[in-house]
Amino acid sequence: MTVRVRFAPSPTGHPHIGNIRTVVFNWLFARQNNGKFILRIEDTDRTRYVEDAVKVITDSLTWLGLDWDEGPDKGGPYGPYTQSKRLDIYREKAEELVAKGLAYRCNCKPERLEKIREENLAKGLNPMYDRHCRDLPPDAVAPNEPHVIRLKVPLEGTTTVHDELKGDVTFDNTQINDQILLKTDGFPTYHLAVVVDDHMMDITHIIRADEWLPSTPKHVMLYEAFGWEPPIFIHVPLVLGQDGKKLSKRHGAVSIADFHRQGYLPEAVFNFLSLLGWSPGEGDEQEIFTREELIERFDIERVNLAPAVFAYDKLDWMNGVHIRNMSEEDLLHKLIPVWQEVGFISTPVQAEMLRKLEKLVPLVQERLKTVRDVIPLTDFVFTDIEMLPAEELIGKKMTVEQSIEALQKTQALLATLVNFDDKEMEQPMRDLATELGLKAGQLFTIVRNAVTAKTVTPPLFGLLEVIGRETTLRRLEQAEETLKSLLDSQAEVTD
């Protein structure tokens, strides 16, 4: 048997990160078994259709590296892969069930249905249809008048769903509604379309979220009504926020596009999602995986039954590890668009600027959790800074006068260096600290604050090299002038 799994999103919004986690499981399962991963667009809900949703969905999958073997854009032997182009198929299948006496036409008005619903709720009952049209004569509802087609759900007994992770799950038929299969507008409901499509596209495994389990007995009934063998069902746990509630906008980024914009790497997001509800095995503490390792190691039987928790601090850590594991050249290609987006560098990048960026990358690589973290870490390299208040330019356990002297002698030293690079300037600066009777950290902190206007930065001397001699000396002089102004104001107060 060739494994065939599918991702069948509805273009009613942007793909939710919890849904994409389940897509990752499907994709890994297909790739591990040398099977097929199919993309199918379920666009039968026309009232909630979002125009750009399909593009966002495909862009999100592409960004994560989740390639598909068949789909709307690639075609395949089971097309079309967009449900709105398969309406004749669904209509034919619904009419087939009517002809077999396994479904019926219903022309109940919306007002009547709503009244029944309200009455049932008032009695504390399941708000189900009362089956008013179920036993009408076959010609009571004409095929050309507005109506829906409903499935005749058994009035007694139970329906058992076998799930590969949960085992047998049994449902009471009396609590299952006579579901609508075909709506008045000729479009199928989800339940009819998904069963017909999964069967006709030879889908072998349905890997989807737990929230679909209550719908599965309806699907099993449809498979039985058509005389088809159902696929293997695998319902995986939901993804929750750290507050134990289903992920939503209040938890931060919820779509793949959000994570892309926030500076996460696709490799890290893929790695993180693969571990949401799955683990490689007891005693195996490995958490950082390449795509190839995950394909080799993934085991659907090891998916946990308990809901998974989406922890942003874990994702941040994992993203940072993936950044540190990148080559400097690859990281540079990730950072350039970020710098360009905020206007730090031009497009295309000039050769001189590229050399500067190449020196900057190793200075920031160890400090990045996301690629967008590079903005506050390096803004002072590309733009003018606002000098810190004089009080923050005074060295630790130093006077204003000592700080001014340190800045003056630093300028004199840096101005005379033959090569303005980190290796040549570090030892002379350490020697200068000793000459001034300071600890190296005291002197370096004054210089860092003066040149970057930040108290925490990547390695100082590498930054000075990137910033350049001219800008470095100018900022040191500005800091010196700021401290001198403080001295003057203190003198005036004394006078």
N, C-alpha and C positions, 0 to 999 in steps of 0.2 A: 504493500500500500504506500502510495506517495502521499506524504503529509501535505495537506493544504489548509492553511489558516487564513483568516482575513481580518482586516480592520475596516469597519463599515460605519464611518462617522456620518452624522447628520449635519449638514451645513447651516445650523441654526445659531452658530456662534463660533468662537475660536476654541481650538482644542484645549481641554483642561489637562493640567499636569497629571492628575490621577488617571484620566483616560489614557494618556500617553504611556504611563507606567505599564498598563495592561498591553498596550501595543508593543512595548519592548519585550514583554514575555512572549507574545505571539511571534515576533520577529526572531528572537533567539531560538524558540522552539523549531521554527521552520528551518533556520540556517543550520542548526545542530543536526537535524534529520534530513538534510539535503532536500528539503521540501520547497513548497511555493508559498510566498506571502502575497496576498491579494489585497488591493485597495478597491473598495466599492463605495460609491457615494449614495447614501440613502436620503434622497431629497424629496420625499413624498409629503413632508410637512411644509406645505407651501405658505402657510400663514406666518411661520417663524423663520422663513428662509432669509439668510443674510448674504448679500451679493458677493462679498469678497471672501466668504468663509472657505470655499474650496481651495483658493489660492493660499490662504493662510495655513490650511491643513497640510497641503502638499509641501509648502515651504518649510513648515515645522518638521515634517518627516525627513526632508532632504537635509536640513541643518543638523539633525541628530544622526544622519547616516543610515536611516531606516529605509532602504531601497525596497521597491516592490516589483514583483515579477509580472503581474498583470494589473491592469487598471484602466481608467478612462483615457489616460494619455498614452498608454503603452499597448492597449488592446489585449487580445488573448482569445483563446478558443471558446470562452464562455460569455462573451460580451453581449449586449453593451453592459458596462460596469457602472452605469448611472441609472437609478431606479426610475426616474421620470421618463426614461427611454424604453421602459419595459412594461408599460401600462397594459398593453394588449395581453401580455403573458399573465399578469395578475387577474385580469378580468376573466380570462379563459379558465384559470384555475378555480376562481370563486364560483363561476357558473357550473363547473364540473361537480363541485360539492353540493350545489343546489340540486342538480340533476340526480345525484346519488341519494338525496334525502338527508344529507349530513349537514346542510346549511339551509338558511331560509331568508326570504326577503322580508324586510321590516320597514314600514312607512310611518312609524310613530313620529309625531311632531316633536321638535325640541322642547316645546312647552310641557308636553305630557311627560317626557323623560325627566325633565327637571323636577316636576311635581312628585314623581315616583321617588326620585333621589332624596328629596327633602323629607318625604313621609318616612322613608326607611331610616334616615338619619335621626329623625325625631323619635323613632321607636328603638334606637340603639342597634339597628340592623345594618348589615353590609349594604351600601347603596347600589344594589344590583338592578339590572333591568328585570321587569316582571314577566318577560317572555310572552307578552301579549300576542305577538304575531307568529309565535313558534308553531302552533297547531292549526293555523288558518288553512283553508283549502289552497292548493298550489296556485290557482289563478286569482286568489284574493288580492294580491299585489301585482299589478302589471309590470313587466320588465321595463316599459318605457316611462313609467311614472317615477318621481323622485323617491328613492329608497336606499337603504343600506343592505348589505348581506351579512348575516350573523352566523356564527358556528353553533351547531347544536351540541352544547356541552352535556355530557351524561348527567342525569338528574340525581344519581346516587353513586355510591362506591368511591373509590380513590384512584388517584393517578400517581405513580411513582416515577421519580426522576433519578437516574443514576448519575452521580457526579464522581469524577475520578478522584477528587480530594476528600469529599464529604461522605461518599458512599451513597446509599439509597435515601432519598428524601421524599416522603409521601405527603400528598395534598388531598384534602377533602373536596370532592367534586362539587358538593353543594355550595361551596364558598367561591366557586369560579364562575364568572359571568359568561353569558353567551356573547362572546367578544365579537366586535365588528371586524369583518375581514375586508370589505370594500365599502368605501364611503360614497356619499351621494354624488360627489364630483368625479367619481371614477378612479380616484387614487386609492391605493391599498392602505390599510393600516400597517404599522410596523410589524405586527405579528404575522400577517399573511406574507408580506414581502420578504421578511427575513428568512422564513422557512422555505419559501419557493426558491429564493436566490441561493441559499446555502445548499439546498439539494441540487439545483441545476448546475451550480458551479463546483460540485463535488467537494465541498468543504468537509474535511475529515474531523477536525477538532474545533469546538467553539470555546475559546478562552476569553472570558469576559468577567466583569466585576460582579461581586456578590449581589448587588442590588437588582440584577436581572434574574436571580434564582426564582422569585415568586412568579415571574412570567413564563418560566420554562415549562410548567405543566400544560399551558396553553399551546406551546410549540410542540410538545410531545403528542398532544391530541391531534394536532394538524398533521404531523407525520403519519400517525396511525390512520387518519381519515384518507390521506392520499395513498396509503399503502407503501410508504417509503421507510427506509431504515434511517433512524436518526443518527446524527454524528455523535462524537464523544464530547460530553459537556465537562468543562473545567471552570468552576467559578472561583475567582481569586479574591482575596480580602480587599476591602476598600482602603483608601489612603486618607488618613485623618491628620488634622493639625495637632500641634503639641497640646492643645486644650482638650483633645479627645473628640472634637467635632469635625464633621466633614469639611474638607478644604473649601475655602471660599475666598472672596476678595479681601476679607478682613485679615487673612493670614499672609497677605503680601502677594507676590507674583503667583498667578495661577495658570498662566498659559506659557507654552514654550517660547512664544515671541517675547514675553516679559523677561524670561531668563536670558534670552539672547541680548535684549536691550540692556540688561543689568550687568553684562560683562562676564557671564559664565561660559565656560568652554563646552562645546557639544560632547566632547569625550568624557568630561566630568559629570555632566548631567546624565548621560547615558549610563555611566558607571553607577551613579547614585540611584537612579531609577531601578536599575536591575537588582539592587539590594533592598528595595522597598517591598518586603514581604517574602524575599527569598534569601537563603544563605547557602554558602558553598558546602557546608557540612560541619558537624560537631568537631571541635578541636582545631578547626581551620580559622585562624584569625585574619586571614588576608582580606583586605577591603579595597585595595586599589587594583583594578583589573584593566587590561587592554581589551579591546573589542574581541580579538581573537581568543583570548583566554576565557571570556564570558561565553562565547559560542561553544567552546570545548567543555566548560564546567557546568553550564546551566542544566538543571534537572527540574522539570516541572513537578515532580513528586516531592520536591523539597520546599515547595511554596507553603508558607505558614497559613494556618487557618485564621489566626487573629489579625485584626486590622493593622496595617502598617502606619507608622507615624512619620510624617514629613518634618524633619528637623533641619532648619536653615543653617544652624551652626555646623552641623555635620556636612552639609553641602558646601559651605564656605571652606571648611577644612579640606575636603576632598578636592575642591576646585583648586585650592592653593597647591596641593600636592601635584596635581596634573600640570599646573603652570611650572612648577619647579622641575618637573621631569621633561619639559620641552627643551628642544635645542634653542639656543639664543636666536638663531635665524628664524625658526618657526614662531617664536614668541614675538619677534620684531614685526612679523607680518600680521600678527593679531593686534599689536599695539598701534601701528601706524594709522589704521582707520579711526581709532579712538582719539588720537591726537588731532587728526584731520577734522573729525566731527566737531570738536570744541574750538577749532580755529587756531590751534597752536602751530600747525605746520600746513604748508600749501599742498596742492595736488597739481601736478606730480611732485614728488619729493626731490628737491635738488640734491646734487651729489654731496655738497659740503654738509647739508643737514643730515643726510643719510649716515655719514661718518659719525656725526655727533650722536645720532640715535643708536647706532651700533655700540657705542661706548656706554650709553645710558642703560641699555637693556640689562646687562649683568648686575648693575647697581640696584635695580628695582626688583629683579626676578624673585628673590627670596622673601620679599615683603608683600607680594600681591596675593590677595584672596580672589579677586576678580580682575579682569583686564581693565575695568574702569577705575580701579583703585589707583591706576597710574596717573590719573588727572591731578588729584591733590598731592601726590608724591613728587610730581615734576613740574607743576605749573610755573614755579619760579625760574625754571630753566628757560622758558619761552616768553614770559611776560615780565613786565616791570613789577617790582614788589612794593608793598606799602611797608615802610620801615616800622619795626616794632617800637613801642614806647621806650623812652630812654631807660626806664627802670628795668626792662627786660633785656637790655644790652649790657648791664653790669654783670661781670663775672661772679660766680659763686664765691662768697667769702672775700670779695675784692671791693676796693673803693672805686669811685668814679674815675679818679686819677689813674689808678692802676689799669683800669679797663681801657682808658684812652691810650695809655702807653702801649698796651698790648696790641691794640688796633694799628697804631702808628708803625710799630716795629714789624708787624705782620705785613703791612703794605710794602715796607721797604724790602723785606725779604722776598716776597712774591714778585716784586717788580724786577728783581735782579736774577731770577732763575733763568738759566739758559733754555731749558725745556719746561713748559708749563704742563707737567703731567703728574699724576698721582704718585708715581714712584719717586720722582725727583723731589717733590715738595714735602713728603711726609716726614722724613728724618730731620731735615732742617727745621721744620716746625716743632718737632719734639725737642730739638736742641734749644730752640728759642724759648720754649716753655721753661726749660731748666734754667736758662739765663735769666728769665724774669722771676724766677723763684716760684713758679706755678706748677701745678700738676698739668699733665698734657690735656686731661679732660676739661680743665678750667679754660685753657686757651682755645681749645677746639670748639667748645660750646659758644664762646663769644663770637668766634668766626662764623660758626653755623648760623647763629641767630641773625647776625648782621647780613650775611649773603643770601640766606633763604627766607628770612622772616618766619622760620618755623623752628620749633624746639626738637622735633623728631624728623629725621631725614634718612635716606640711604647713606652709604659711606661718604664721608665729607670730601676727601681729596679727589675721589673719582668725580664727584659732583662739581668741584671747583674746576677740574679739567674740562668738563663738558660745558660749564657756564662760560669759561674762557677768562683769560687774564684781565682784559679790559673791563668787562662787567664786574668781575670779582673785586678789582681795585676800586672801581667807582662806588660800589655798595659799601665796602669797608670805609671809604672816606665819608660817605653819607652817615654811617653809623657813628663815626668819630665826631662829626659835626653835631649830631643829635646829642651825644654825651656832653660835648662842650657847651651846648645851649643849656643843658641841665645844670652844669657847673655855674654858668653865668646867672641863671635864675636863682640858684642857691645863694650865690654871693650877694645878689640884690636883696634877698630876704634878710641876710645877715647884716647888711648895711642899714 
